[in-house]
Amino acid sequence: MTLEEFKYLIPEESNDATRMDASLMRTIEEHLRRTFNAHEYQELLLPTFEYADLLSGFGTNEETMFQFINHEGKRITLRTDFTVPIARIYSNAHTDEVRRYSYFGKVYRTQARHKGRSSELFQGGIELFGLPGREGDQECLSLIEETMQNIGLSDLKLELGSAKFYKRLMALVMDRSLTDILKKKKSSDMKHLVEAHDFDEDLNKLLLILPSAFGNIKCLREVKEIVKDEELLEAIEEMESLYEFSKHKENIIFDLCMVPERSYYTGIMMKGFSYYSAHPILQGGRYDHLFDHFYKNVPSIGFSYHLNNVLDAIGKENEAND
């Protein structure tokens, strides 16, 4: 291939932003930055390169990393995540105080071919360390709702799930196929799972209703009525409490089949969706075991906007309204 031909091409992993996209991206970033600053979140600038062993130790799939070996013979990767590097910074600060951090930048993750997704992902988000339980969950939800109102999109929904609920289910069922069934929400597969095991009647009822356990507060409370297990009830009550705290209850949807995308999630999980995007524009949750690898016990919660998806959704919404 000649150098002349390269001027028309970029690697399929790359993301080429037009001037309008760049301008809109900066506008959205500045809106988020002003909001985060107003709530005393300290912005951090983080390194692009990380030790691969650090990220894989926190459950990052090594197949998603862009890796190379440095001059010391150590495996280095492009940043795949902001949460773990920020946790390292907090751990090195040798404090147990509440800390609020914000960030903006790219993460880099390999994608399956022909998926139509870039490996360069623009993100902006926050990490809240040291504020436990409902108080931290509520602060995080408030910040999400405040920023979602002015992100440039209408008809947004916030899905709530629970890693605590999921992990307790897995402990009760002890069958790894449950994860895939929950992701696909297939009633027939769930029925086959129940028939293949000798679960008690209460668990059978719960499992069979889960594929359709997606909807408003009424849906959550219907599931709550049939749950007998204390840990599952506790997880449901955490979601219910957060709903009651919300100032935009009409935008909240519950998904009891939500599966954690990171192994360190422990409680509330959140995903923001636009009608005009097939992928989440926002993701986050509680991860109180995040600092276990640093031998610290720090309650933690955070979220990030996927700004690529926000831009795509804004473009499609504008086209639909023309």
Secondary structure, 3 states (H helix, E strand, C coil): CCHHHHCCCCCCCCCCCCHHHHHHHHHHHHHHHHHHHHCCCEECCCCCEEEHHHHHHCCCCHHHCCEEECCCCCEEEECCCCHHHHHHHHHHCCCCCCEEEEEEEEEECCCCCCCCCCCEEEEEEEEEECCCHHHHHHHHHHHHHHHHCCCCCCCEEEEEEEHHHHHHHHHHHCCCHHHHHHHHCCHHHHHHHHHCCCCCHHHHHHHHHHHHCEECHHHHHHHHHHCCCHHHHHHHHHHHHHHHHCCCHHHEEEECCCCCCCCCCCCEEEEEEECCCCCCCEEEEECCCHHHHHCCCCCEEEEEEEHHHHHHHHHHHHHHHC
